[in-house]
Amino acid sequence: MAIRIEDKRQIVAEVNEAAKGALSAVLADYRGVTVSELTELRKTARENNVYLRVVRNTLLKRAVEGTDYECLNEALVGPTILAFSQGDPGSAARVLKDFSKGNDDFDVKALAVGGNLLAADQIDILAKLPTYDQAIATLMSVMLAPVTKLVRTVNEVPTKATRVVAAVRDQKQEAA
């Protein structure tokens, strides 16, 4: 089905705008995936703040010109579904990785982060990146550990002194 030139321009502009605000991108081949499965994937993507779109390769090449995702051009072969992470860098990789576990027909083709093209087998690395909240929680626990240890050490001095005094008292009571 032919797409009018105005519609093509609109698609290119929309994908370009999404690419400018994206933190990472994932391309996948969706051949053999049913419409209902793709609908479920789109729902999951929306819930995880992932921009998901099926775009013709020629339009996608134009849309990513001048962005960090220009490196994806060499992976644009065959039917392609595009996922941009909007919230955290690993969200698109997590969504597509989880979807591909239940669908043998769904294959991740390429990943891009910060202008670097990654192979499809490196999706685990990107998917395991912590979310913003998880990273902050980890940082806070690392920052809190030395302070907690200092408080325990300072608190241990009077506790030991109390134990020593109690032991001396018990020893004198036994001797008497």
N, C-alpha and C positions, 0 to 999 in steps of 0.2 A: 504494500500500500504506500502510495507516494505521500510525502509530507510536504506541505506548503513551505515556501522559503521563510515566511514570517514565523511559522511554528519552529522551524529549524533554528532560526536566530534566537527565539525565546528559550529553547532547550539549551543551546550553547551558553547563553547568558546566565541561565539558572544554574547550570552545572559549574560554570566558571565562578560564580558567586559562592557556591558551596565549597569549591576547591580552595578559594582564598581564605576561608575561615576554618578549614579542616586541619586536624593535627596529624592524621595518617589516612591512607587509602588502601583498599583491598579490592582486587579484581578477581572475579570467579566466572567459571563456565557453568551455566545453568541448564545445559541440554539435558532433557529427560526428567526435569523437575516439573511436577504438576502445578496447575494454577492454584489449587488450594494450599499446597506447600509453600509456594511463593507468597501467597497472602499471609500465611502464618509468619514467614520470614520478615515481611514488611512490618507486621504488627510488633514483632520482637525488636526490630530495628528502631521503630519509633519510640518504644519504651526505653531504649538504651541510648537515645540521642544520637542515632546513626542515620545519615542521609543515604538512602538506598535508591538506586535508579538503574533501569535497563536503558542503555543508550547505544545508538549505533556507533560503531568504532570511528567512522569519519567525523561525526559530530563531537565525539569525546576527545579526539585528537585536537580539534579546534578549541574545545572548551578548556583544556588544560594548558594551552600555550601561555607561556609567561608565568606559570605557577610552579610550585615545588613538585608537582606531579607530572611534569612533562616527560620524566623518565619512564612513565608507564607506556609510552607509545609503542615500544617494541613488544609489549605483551598483549597488544590489542589485536587478537586474532580470534575469529569465531564469535559466537554469541557471548556477550559480556554483561555481567551485572556489576555495578560499581557501588562501593560502600565507603563513605567518608566518615571518619570519627569526628564528631563535633565537640563532645564533652571531655573525653580523655583519650590519649593515643591508642589504647588497646581495645576500646569498645567495639569497633568494627571487626577487628580480628576475632574477638571473643564471640560475637554474634554469628559470624560466618563459620567459625570453627565448630561451634556447637551445632549449627544447622547441618554441616557436612558430616557430622558423626552419624546422624540418622538417615542420610541420603547418599548412597553410593554414586549417584549420577552427578552430584554437585562437587566440582573441583575448584579449589583456589588456584589461581594462575600466578598472581604477583602481589607484592606489597610495596608500599612506598612510605617512607617516613623522612621528613626533612630533606627531600630532594634525592634521597638514596633509594634505589630499587633493590628490593630484597627478593630472594627466591621464595617460592610458595612453601617450601618445607621449613621456613623460618617463622611460620605463623605462630608457633608456640611461644617464641621469644616475645613477640608483640602482644599476644593474648595474655601473657602472664604479667605484663606491666601492671603495677598497682594503680588503682583509681586515685584521684586527688585526695579523697578522704583517707584512704588506706595509707598513702604516702605520708600524710600529715600525722596520722596516728603512730606510724613507725618512727618518724622523726621525734615526736614528743616522747615516746617511750625510751628512745636512745638518749635524749636530753635529760630525762628524769632519772635514769639509772644512777649516775654518779651522785646526784643529790640524795637519793634514797639511801645509797650505801653510806654516805657521809653521816646522815642522820642516825642510821643503825649503829655506826661505829661510835659516834658521840654518845648515844644512849647506852651503849654497852659498858662504858667506863663506870658510871654510877651503879649499874646492875652488878658488875663484878665486885665492886667495893662492898656492896650490900651483902653479896654472897660470902665474901671473905669474913666480914664482921659476924654474920650469922654462924659461919663455921667455927670461928674462934669462940663465940658464945656457947655453942653446943659442946665444944671440946672442954670448956671450963666447967660447964654443968655436969658433964660426965665425970670429970676429975674430982669434983667436990662431993 
